[in-house]
């Protein structure tokens, strides 16, 4: 009996015991399993090629290489990680650009009625800006996904120039998630043997100084207690940060990261997993693993960016797969929320909800063309009766 068969049998026996909320603690009785989604089945594709449940609609916000509607600003190539921020009586959606050398990030500002007010650049001249994370004080951390990559703190309203935050470590950065309760920032690393880090600033709200730490646990552990150890050299040269602490646990391609009420959820693309770090009890568990569902039934593959709602639903975007955003509910059910047609050479990036939770933003990084440069990227908005 192979590993997948054994794990499926384990889940089949334990699934009935799983009835609590994901937010009730990371020590789940079993990872999420396929089932009926909270919004019902997906309907036929709309005019934008997006399959959505009844009651939801989509619109195109921006296309790479073209002016954002109603503005003179040309939207960046290869849109990636993103987040939303309140701004006056409207809001701002920030999006990274995952291209070499010019990278950076752009922003679209919306009025209260959802119309576009303006669009502009908030970061430029950086390298392969993949994901990042929002801070409680209203800035966007834009992360470079290259060896010795840096974190840049940016101001979504464009009121200040971006500032480099190299004290947060030099490595192949992916995403960041702020934990205001413990006053740390969790960081993922996009390497096949990457690590999961946290940055402990000397002063909360000031990221100029602090300590980088790495999560430590047995190499094959998928659940159980963990510890944290200081990284001796955050600059990562000549020894990369992931190799500096022998007890560090390695993860297969760290991607998205999302914190909520004591749990930091992060994804690993190499093994299609969603992990739950229980920050209160300092332990890790699996929230989803495609090898732990019956063969051929996994709705979520190509696990990548992640976001969540105030009501406890997680939304996970696919890099490849069948170009879906899937929802993982607090009841432990995973199901497709949307699917994009005709863009199999792309990936879904940057999922983020408007501050009131009524709109979901995301991008198809390479669109129908499959090209990271040029006019391939498309940024969308979905509106509807989201659970909040």
Secondary structure, DSSP 8 states (H G I E B T S, - for coil): --HHHHHHHHHHHHGGG--S-GGG-S--SS--EE---TT-S--S--TTSEEE-TT-EEEEEEETTSB-TTSS-B--SSEEEEEEEEETTEEEEEEEE--TTT--EEEEEE-TTS-EEEEEEEE-S-S-EEEEEE-TTSEEEEEE-STT--EEEEETTSSS--EE-GGG--S-EEEEEEETTTTEEEEEE-STTB-EEEEEEEETTEEEEEEEEEEE--TT-SSEE-EEEE-S-TT--SS-GGGS-TTB--BSSEEEEEEETTEEEEEETTTTEEEEEETTTTEEEEEEEGGGS-TT--S--SEEEEEE-TTS-EEEEESSTTSEEEEE-TTSEEEEEEEESS-TT--EEEEEE-TTSSEEEEEESSTTTT-SSSS--EEEEEES----
